[in-house]
Amino acid sequence: MSFASVRLIAGDVKAMVAFYELVTGQAAVWLAPVFAEIVTPSATLAIGSAETVALFREGSAEPGANRTAIIEFMVDDVDAEFRRLKDEVELVHEPKLLPWGNRAFQFRDPEGSLVSLFMPATEAARQRFGSRQGGGAGRVKWSE
């Protein structure tokens, strides 16, 4: 089994896609007028309009109803990302060190889902993420 993506259901799919394009710096790939994907080096964020829910089962998902998941993006410099986005997002908290070793800040997307940008800040956290391959936007560079 391979983890493929997280899909968000949006009341305003165009606004959600534009928001995540801003956050990630990645252009979305529109697979249909009601569905787009933002593909990063390590994961895909899929965004579908509320209309797509009827393709599965009516009422099985609804826009703006999520209060259980946090969408996380690992970045090279959490403080630089905070400076870039702080005036563009609904901030939940400023960058701080979390007990598991990540430095993170959180904000809400247009539908209310919690988004976290983080970077491993302690040696243990860096070791935990150091074995992951990749590079480019959204990946930690170990040049220190």
MDTraj code that builds the backbone (N, CA, C; nanometers):
import mdtraj as md
import numpy as np

residues = "MET SER PHE ALA SER VAL ARG LEU ILE ALA GLY ASP VAL LYS ALA MET VAL ALA PHE TYR GLU LEU VAL THR GLY GLN ALA ALA VAL TRP LEU ALA PRO VAL PHE ALA GLU ILE VAL THR PRO SER ALA THR LEU ALA ILE GLY SER ALA GLU THR VAL ALA LEU PHE ARG GLU GLY SER ALA GLU PRO GLY ALA ASN ARG THR ALA ILE ILE GLU PHE MET VAL ASP ASP VAL ASP ALA GLU PHE ARG ARG LEU LYS ASP GLU VAL GLU LEU VAL HIS GLU PRO LYS LEU LEU PRO TRP GLY ASN ARG ALA PHE GLN PHE ARG ASP PRO GLU GLY SER LEU VAL SER LEU PHE MET PRO ALA THR GLU ALA ALA ARG GLN ARG PHE GLY SER ARG GLN GLY GLY GLY ALA GLY ARG VAL LYS TRP SER GLU".split()
xyz = np.array([
    [0.0841, -0.1166, 0.0000],
    [0.0000, 0.0000, 0.0000],
    [0.0893, 0.1238, 0.0000],
    [0.0442, 0.2262, -0.0688],
    [0.1192, 0.3512, -0.0790],
    [0.0255, 0.4679, -0.0516],
    [0.0657, 0.5562, 0.0388],
    [-0.0154, 0.6742, 0.0686],
    [-0.0121, 0.7660, -0.0525],
    [-0.1279, 0.8023, -0.1061],
    [-0.1339, 0.8784, -0.2308],
    [-0.1578, 1.0268, -0.2099],
    [-0.2578, 1.0639, -0.1271],
    [-0.2888, 1.2052, -0.1116],
    [-0.3839, 1.2273, 0.0038],
    [-0.4011, 1.3537, 0.0356],
    [-0.5081, 1.4003, 0.1230],
    [-0.5976, 1.4850, 0.0351],
    [-0.7284, 1.4616, 0.0435],
    [-0.8222, 1.5393, -0.0379],
    [-0.9074, 1.6268, 0.0533],
    [-0.9156, 1.7526, 0.0183],
    [-1.0019, 1.8468, 0.0879],
    [-1.1235, 1.8751, 0.0009],
    [-1.2393, 1.8833, 0.0627],
    [-1.3610, 1.9206, -0.0079],
    [-1.3873, 2.0675, 0.0231],
    [-1.4041, 2.1456, -0.0819],
    [-1.4145, 2.2903, -0.0671],
    [-1.5462, 2.3446, -0.1201],
    [-1.6009, 2.4409, -0.0493],
    [-1.7170, 2.5136, -0.0986],
    [-1.6800, 2.6017, -0.2157],
    [-1.5594, 2.6583, -0.2108],
    [-1.5077, 2.7423, -0.3190],
    [-1.3742, 2.6826, -0.3625],
    [-1.3788, 2.5911, -0.4576],
    [-1.2600, 2.5171, -0.4987],
    [-1.1532, 2.6103, -0.5562],
    [-1.1916, 2.7114, -0.6298],
    [-1.0916, 2.8024, -0.6880],
    [-1.0170, 2.8790, -0.5794],
    [-1.0876, 2.9255, -0.4777],
    [-1.0222, 2.9976, -0.3677],
    [-0.9282, 2.9057, -0.2904],
    [-0.9711, 2.7817, -0.2664],
    [-0.8857, 2.6870, -0.1934],
    [-0.7609, 2.6538, -0.2726],
    [-0.7763, 2.6310, -0.4014],
    [-0.6600, 2.5993, -0.4840],
    [-0.5641, 2.7180, -0.4858],
    [-0.6146, 2.8381, -0.5030],
    [-0.5289, 2.9576, -0.5034],
    [-0.4563, 2.9727, -0.3696],
    [-0.5246, 2.9446, -0.2591],
    [-0.4638, 2.9526, -0.1264],
    [-0.3470, 2.8554, -0.1144],
    [-0.3678, 2.7305, -0.1521],
    [-0.2608, 2.6312, -0.1392],
    [-0.1492, 2.6520, -0.2422],
    [-0.1791, 2.7118, -0.3546],
    [-0.0721, 2.7507, -0.4472],
    [0.0161, 2.8569, -0.3810],
    [-0.0449, 2.9521, -0.3109],
    [0.0308, 3.0551, -0.2393],
    [0.1163, 2.9911, -0.1307],
    [0.0561, 2.9058, -0.0502],
    [0.1279, 2.8440, 0.0618],
    [0.2444, 2.7587, 0.0139],
    [0.2200, 2.6743, -0.0858],
    [0.3230, 2.5780, -0.1282],
    [0.4191, 2.6326, -0.2333],
    [0.3780, 2.7361, -0.3050],
    [0.4594, 2.7841, -0.4161],
    [0.4528, 2.6911, -0.5361],
    [0.3582, 2.5979, -0.5358],
    [0.3420, 2.5014, -0.6442],
    [0.2150, 2.5332, -0.7223],
    [0.2209, 2.5244, -0.8522],
    [0.1014, 2.5416, -0.9350],
    [0.0174, 2.4146, -0.9286],
    [-0.1125, 2.4320, -0.9194],
    [-0.2039, 2.3179, -0.9178],
    [-0.2202, 2.2619, -1.0582],
    [-0.2473, 2.1335, -1.0641],
    [-0.2826, 2.0670, -1.1880],
    [-0.4332, 2.0430, -1.1810],
    [-0.5075, 2.1060, -1.2708],
    [-0.6526, 2.0898, -1.2743],
    [-0.6857, 1.9674, -1.3593],
    [-0.7409, 1.8635, -1.2970],
    [-0.7769, 1.7410, -1.3672],
    [-0.9210, 1.7464, -1.4168],
    [-0.9996, 1.8366, -1.3610],
    [-1.1376, 1.8620, -1.4012],
    [-1.1736, 1.9994, -1.3449],
    [-1.2763, 2.0639, -1.3949],
    [-1.3134, 2.1953, -1.3410],
    [-1.3466, 2.1933, -1.1912],
    [-1.3767, 2.0764, -1.1370],
    [-1.4135, 2.0643, -0.9962],
    [-1.3074, 1.9930, -0.9119],
    [-1.1872, 1.9702, -0.9688],
    [-1.0861, 1.8914, -0.8989],
    [-0.9459, 1.9304, -0.9438],
    [-0.8595, 1.9571, -0.8460],
    [-0.7206, 1.9916, -0.8753],
    [-0.6291, 1.9217, -0.7756],
    [-0.5032, 1.9075, -0.8139],
    [-0.4021, 1.8510, -0.7254],
    [-0.2818, 1.9435, -0.7196],
    [-0.2252, 1.9536, -0.6003],
    [-0.0982, 2.0222, -0.5821],
    [0.0008, 1.9132, -0.5421],
    [0.0937, 1.8875, -0.6307],
    [0.1889, 1.7789, -0.6117],
    [0.3197, 1.8389, -0.5600],
    [0.3627, 1.7903, -0.4431],
    [0.4914, 1.8309, -0.3866],
    [0.5854, 1.7118, -0.3961],
    [0.7133, 1.7302, -0.3672],
    [0.8063, 1.6175, -0.3774],
    [0.7710, 1.4989, -0.2879],
    [0.6961, 1.5212, -0.1808],
    [0.6702, 1.4111, -0.0882],
    [0.5247, 1.3704, -0.0754],
    [0.4304, 1.4530, -0.1210],
    [0.2881, 1.4200, -0.1056],
    [0.2047, 1.5038, -0.2011],
    [0.0804, 1.4612, -0.2192],
    [-0.0132, 1.5333, -0.3047],
    [-0.1305, 1.5809, -0.2210],
    [-0.1685, 1.7063, -0.2424],
    [-0.2875, 1.7622, -0.1811],
    [-0.3916, 1.7750, -0.2909],
    [-0.4999, 1.7005, -0.2788],
    [-0.6080, 1.7051, -0.3762],
    [-0.7182, 1.7946, -0.3210],
    [-0.7800, 1.8723, -0.4087],
    [-0.8873, 1.9625, -0.3673],
    [-1.0039, 1.9431, -0.4627],
    [-1.1167, 1.9056, -0.4078],
    [-1.2360, 1.8847, -0.4881],
    [-1.3479, 1.9759, -0.4426],
    [-1.4337, 2.0132, -0.5337],
    [-1.5478, 2.0969, -0.4963],
    [-1.6506, 2.0109, -0.4230],
    [-1.7417, 2.0772, -0.3540],
    [-1.8478, 2.0061, -0.2824],
    [-1.9299, 1.9193, -0.3783],
    [-1.9369, 1.9595, -0.5037],
    [-2.0117, 1.8819, -0.6038],
    [-1.9563, 1.7401, -0.6192],
    [-1.8279, 1.7212, -0.5959],
    [-1.7675, 1.5891, -0.6167],
    [-1.8119, 1.4879, -0.5135],
    [-1.8614, 1.5323, -0.3992],
    [-1.9031, 1.4398, -0.2937],
    [-2.0139, 1.3476, -0.3434],
    [-2.1020, 1.3985, -0.4275],
    [-2.2113, 1.3165, -0.4802],
    [-2.1597, 1.1969, -0.5606],
    [-2.0367, 1.2030, -0.6096],
    [-1.9785, 1.0903, -0.6820],
    [-1.9495, 0.9728, -0.5893],
    [-1.9340, 1.0013, -0.4605],
    [-1.9047, 0.8966, -0.3619],
    [-2.0341, 0.8569, -0.2918],
    [-2.0752, 0.9401, -0.2003],
    [-2.2012, 0.9211, -0.1284],
    [-2.2428, 1.0566, -0.0747],
    [-2.3598, 1.1003, -0.1094],
    [-2.4104, 1.2308, -0.0672],
    [-2.3943, 1.2476, 0.0840],
    [-2.3362, 1.3614, 0.1241],
    [-2.3201, 1.3918, 0.2653],
    [-2.2020, 1.3257, 0.3330],
    [-2.1205, 1.2498, 0.2605],
    [-2.0085, 1.1798, 0.3235],
    [-1.8931, 1.2727, 0.3586],
    [-1.8875, 1.3884, 0.2971],
    [-1.7874, 1.4911, 0.3307],
    [-1.8527, 1.6259, 0.3078],
    [-1.8120, 1.7244, 0.3869],
    [-1.8683, 1.8570, 0.3687],
    [-1.7630, 1.9643, 0.3902],
    [-1.7679, 2.0700, 0.3110],
    [-1.6705, 2.1786, 0.3238],
    [-1.6789, 2.2452, 0.4609],
    [-1.5647, 2.2894, 0.5094],
    [-1.5597, 2.3671, 0.6325],
    [-1.5923, 2.2912, 0.7590],
    [-1.5970, 2.1578, 0.7550],
    [-1.6381, 2.0806, 0.8717],
    [-1.5210, 2.0138, 0.9442],
    [-1.3986, 2.0298, 0.8969],
    [-1.2848, 1.9582, 0.9538],
    [-1.2307, 2.0284, 1.0781],
    [-1.2232, 1.9557, 1.1872],
    [-1.1570, 2.0031, 1.3082],
    [-1.0728, 1.8917, 1.3698],
    [-1.0364, 1.7906, 1.2895],
    [-0.9590, 1.6794, 1.3437],
    [-0.8227, 1.6624, 1.2786],
    [-0.8044, 1.7112, 1.1586],
    [-0.6785, 1.6899, 1.0867],
    [-0.5981, 1.8190, 1.0803],
    [-0.4667, 1.8029, 1.0733],
    [-0.3752, 1.9145, 1.0513],
    [-0.2960, 1.8806, 0.9261],
    [-0.2982, 1.9690, 0.8292],
    [-0.2231, 1.9493, 0.7052],
    [-0.0855, 2.0093, 0.7275],
    [0.0190, 1.9267, 0.7179],
    [0.1536, 1.9707, 0.7517],
    [0.2448, 1.9705, 0.6299],
    [0.3237, 2.0776, 0.6215],
    [0.4251, 2.0898, 0.5171],
    [0.5589, 2.1149, 0.5841],
    [0.6589, 2.0325, 0.5512],
    [0.7938, 2.0549, 0.6009],
    [0.8619, 2.1555, 0.5088],
    [0.9237, 2.2572, 0.5673],
    [0.9859, 2.3657, 0.4911],
    [1.1316, 2.3809, 0.5310],
    [1.2061, 2.4529, 0.4488],
    [1.3480, 2.4768, 0.4755],
    [1.3698, 2.5748, 0.5898],
    [1.2850, 2.6786, 0.5984],
    [1.3031, 2.7848, 0.6967],
    [1.1661, 2.8332, 0.7428],
    [1.1214, 2.7825, 0.8573],
    [0.9875, 2.8138, 0.9062],
    [0.9713, 2.9633, 0.9359],
    [1.0767, 3.0285, 0.9821],
    [1.0657, 3.1716, 1.0133],
    [1.0515, 3.2548, 0.8863],
    [1.1202, 3.2176, 0.7811],
    [1.1056, 3.2883, 0.6534],
    [0.9649, 3.2676, 0.5973],
    [0.9124, 3.1455, 0.6081],
    [0.7764, 3.1194, 0.5607],
    [0.6743, 3.1979, 0.6435],
    [0.6980, 3.2080, 0.7729],
    [0.6087, 3.2865, 0.8583],
    [0.6069, 3.4323, 0.8129],
    [0.7243, 3.4882, 0.7896],
    [0.7303, 3.6283, 0.7431],
    [0.6581, 3.6446, 0.6095],
    [0.6705, 3.5470, 0.5212],
    [0.6073, 3.5533, 0.3890],
    [0.4553, 3.5444, 0.3985],
    [0.4029, 3.4627, 0.4892],
    [0.2596, 3.4328, 0.4907],
    [0.1782, 3.4994, 0.6005],
    [0.2418, 3.5547, 0.7029],
    [0.1681, 3.6003, 0.8217],
    [0.0571, 3.7009, 0.7922],
    [0.0721, 3.7834, 0.6900],
    [-0.0313, 3.8809, 0.6567],
    [-0.1316, 3.8274, 0.5545],
    [-0.1118, 3.7031, 0.5087],
    [-0.1969, 3.6442, 0.4047],
    [-0.2890, 3.5355, 0.4588],
    [-0.2685, 3.4925, 0.5831],
    [-0.3419, 3.3785, 0.6378],
    [-0.4054, 3.4144, 0.7720],
    [-0.5017, 3.3310, 0.8134],
    [-0.5619, 3.3440, 0.9465],
    [-0.4723, 3.2681, 1.0445],
    [-0.3863, 3.3412, 1.1122],
    [-0.2840, 3.2834, 1.1987],
    [-0.3455, 3.2198, 1.3235],
    [-0.2976, 3.0996, 1.3586],
    [-0.3367, 3.0331, 1.4820],
    [-0.2286, 3.0547, 1.5874],
    [-0.1029, 3.0357, 1.5506],
    [0.0078, 3.0685, 1.6415],
    [0.1341, 3.0958, 1.5611],
    [0.2207, 3.1773, 1.6197],
    [0.3495, 3.2121, 1.5598],
    [0.4465, 3.0951, 1.5761],
    [0.5618, 3.1009, 1.5078],
    [0.6590, 2.9913, 1.5198],
    [0.7004, 2.9660, 1.6641],
    [0.6993, 2.8378, 1.6994],
    [0.7451, 2.7969, 1.8325],
    [0.7960, 2.6542, 1.8254],
    [0.8777, 2.6184, 1.9240],
    [0.9322, 2.4833, 1.9328],
    [0.8301, 2.3925, 1.9998],
    [0.7990, 2.2822, 1.9351],
    [0.7029, 2.1860, 1.9890],
    [0.7767, 2.0735, 2.0612],
    [0.7107, 2.0045, 2.1538],
    [0.7776, 1.9042, 2.2374],
    [0.8458, 1.7922, 2.1592],
    [0.8051, 1.7637, 2.0362],
    [0.8652, 1.6547, 1.9583],
    [0.9794, 1.7033, 1.8702],
    [1.0198, 1.8317, 1.8875],
    [1.1411, 1.8797, 1.8224],
    [1.1228, 1.9601, 1.6954],
    [0.9999, 1.9824, 1.6528],
    [0.9764, 2.0644, 1.5335],
    [0.9486, 2.2090, 1.5735],
    [0.9967, 2.3006, 1.4930],
    [0.9608, 2.4417, 1.5059],
    [0.8506, 2.4642, 1.4034],
    [0.7358, 2.5177, 1.4475],
    [0.6190, 2.5246, 1.3604],
    [0.5352, 2.6480, 1.3876],
    [0.4587, 2.6867, 1.2851],
    [0.3488, 2.7817, 1.3054],
    [0.2276, 2.7264, 1.2334],
    [0.1108, 2.7696, 1.2798],
    [-0.0127, 2.7171, 1.2239],
    [-0.1075, 2.8292, 1.1846],
    [-0.1917, 2.7972, 1.0850],
    [-0.2916, 2.8910, 1.0358],
    [-0.4064, 2.8100, 0.9781],
    [-0.5139, 2.8792, 0.9401],
    [-0.6306, 2.8119, 0.8832],
    [-0.6413, 2.8413, 0.7344],
    [-0.6886, 2.7410, 0.6592],
    [-0.7151, 2.7628, 0.5181],
    [-0.8537, 2.8274, 0.5035],
    [-0.8951, 2.8646, 0.3834],
    [-1.0239, 2.9341, 0.3676],
    [-1.1454, 2.8551, 0.4149],
    [-1.1354, 2.7229, 0.4265],
    [-1.2475, 2.6413, 0.4727],
    [-1.2350, 2.6066, 0.6208],
    [-1.1284, 2.6565, 0.6868],
    [-1.1115, 2.6367, 0.8301],
    [-1.0201, 2.5241, 0.8720],
    [-0.9666, 2.4464, 0.7778],
    [-0.8741, 2.3392, 0.8145],
    [-0.7449, 2.3983, 0.8687],
    [-0.6872, 2.3305, 0.9653],
    [-0.5630, 2.3740, 1.0273],
    [-0.4450, 2.3317, 0.9403],
    [-0.3532, 2.4257, 0.9151],
    [-0.2335, 2.4011, 0.8348],
    [-0.1127, 2.4340, 0.9206],
    [-0.0127, 2.3492, 0.9151],
    [0.1102, 2.3696, 0.9908],
    [0.2288, 2.3679, 0.8956],
    [0.3140, 2.4680, 0.9058],
    [0.4434, 2.4655, 0.8378],
    [0.5466, 2.4429, 0.9465],
    [0.6376, 2.3486, 0.9232],
    [0.7339, 2.3135, 1.0270],
    [0.8694, 2.2803, 0.9670],
    [0.9681, 2.2806, 1.0547],
    [1.1003, 2.2289, 1.0217],
    [1.1548, 2.1579, 1.1449],
    [1.2270, 2.0479, 1.1268],
    [1.2892, 1.9814, 1.2413],
    [1.3926, 2.0755, 1.3027],
    [1.3833, 2.0964, 1.4338],
    [1.4712, 2.1935, 1.4983],
    [1.5718, 2.1306, 1.5945],
    [1.5394, 2.0171, 1.6498],
    [1.6322, 1.9507, 1.7411],
    [1.7088, 1.8428, 1.6651],
    [1.8163, 1.7973, 1.7249],
    [1.8949, 1.6912, 1.6611],
    [1.8103, 1.5660, 1.6407],
    [1.7303, 1.5284, 1.7403],
    [1.6459, 1.4090, 1.7269],
    [1.5458, 1.4258, 1.6123],
    [1.4872, 1.5434, 1.6000],
    [1.3918, 1.5675, 1.4906],
    [1.4631, 1.5644, 1.3562],
    [1.5810, 1.6229, 1.3486],
    [1.6565, 1.6206, 1.2218],
    [1.6916, 1.4772, 1.1834],
    [1.7270, 1.3957, 1.2807],
    [1.7574, 1.2552, 1.2518],
    [1.6331, 1.1822, 1.2029],
    [1.5192, 1.2122, 1.2624],
    [1.3937, 1.1476, 1.2223],
    [1.3610, 1.1763, 1.0766],
    [1.3869, 1.2972, 1.0303],
    [1.3553, 1.3343, 0.8931],
    [1.4733, 1.3202, 0.7983],
    [1.5925, 1.3004, 0.8500],
    [1.7127, 1.2950, 0.7680],
    [1.7178, 1.1803, 0.6700],
    [1.6470, 1.0712, 0.7002],
    [1.6522, 0.9556, 0.6111],
    [1.5596, 0.9715, 0.4905],
    [1.4754, 1.0740, 0.4922],
    [1.3842, 1.0932, 0.3790],
    [1.4603, 1.1553, 0.2631],
    [1.4396, 1.0995, 0.1466],
    [1.5062, 1.1498, 0.0272],
    [1.4239, 1.2618, -0.0330],
    [1.4850, 1.3414, -0.1144],
    [1.4114, 1.4478, -0.1828],
    [1.4919, 1.5745, -0.1848],
    [1.4318, 1.6771, -0.2294],
    [1.4951, 1.8076, -0.2368],
    [1.3967, 1.9032, -0.2972],
    [1.4349, 2.0272, -0.3061],
    [1.3467, 2.1264, -0.3660],
    [1.2550, 2.1897, -0.2644],
    [1.1559, 2.2623, -0.3132],
    [1.0653, 2.3371, -0.2267],
    [0.9987, 2.2442, -0.1262],
    [0.9920, 2.2916, -0.0023],
    [0.9232, 2.2169, 0.1006],
    [1.0066, 2.1095, 0.1668],
    [1.1300, 2.0928, 0.1290],
    [1.2150, 1.9914, 0.1899],
    [1.3267, 2.0586, 0.2674],
    [1.3621, 1.9990, 0.3774],
    [1.4707, 2.0522, 0.4585],
    [1.6035, 2.0203, 0.3912],
    [1.6900, 2.1185, 0.3834],
    [1.8238, 2.0986, 0.3297],
    [1.9209, 2.0900, 0.4455],
    [2.0008, 1.9871, 0.4484],
    [2.0922, 1.9655, 0.5596],
    [2.2310, 2.0169, 0.5270],
    [2.2438, 2.1458, 0.5044],
    [2.3733, 2.2042, 0.4698],
    [2.4458, 2.2566, 0.5914],
    [2.3831, 2.2531, 0.7082],
    [2.4467, 2.3052, 0.8292],
    [2.5517, 2.2110, 0.8803],
])
top = md.Topology()
chain = top.add_chain()
for i, resn in enumerate(residues, 1):
    res = top.add_residue(resn, chain, resSeq=i)
    for name in ("N", "CA", "C"):
        top.add_atom(name, md.element.get_by_symbol(name[0]), res)
traj = md.Trajectory(xyz[None], top)
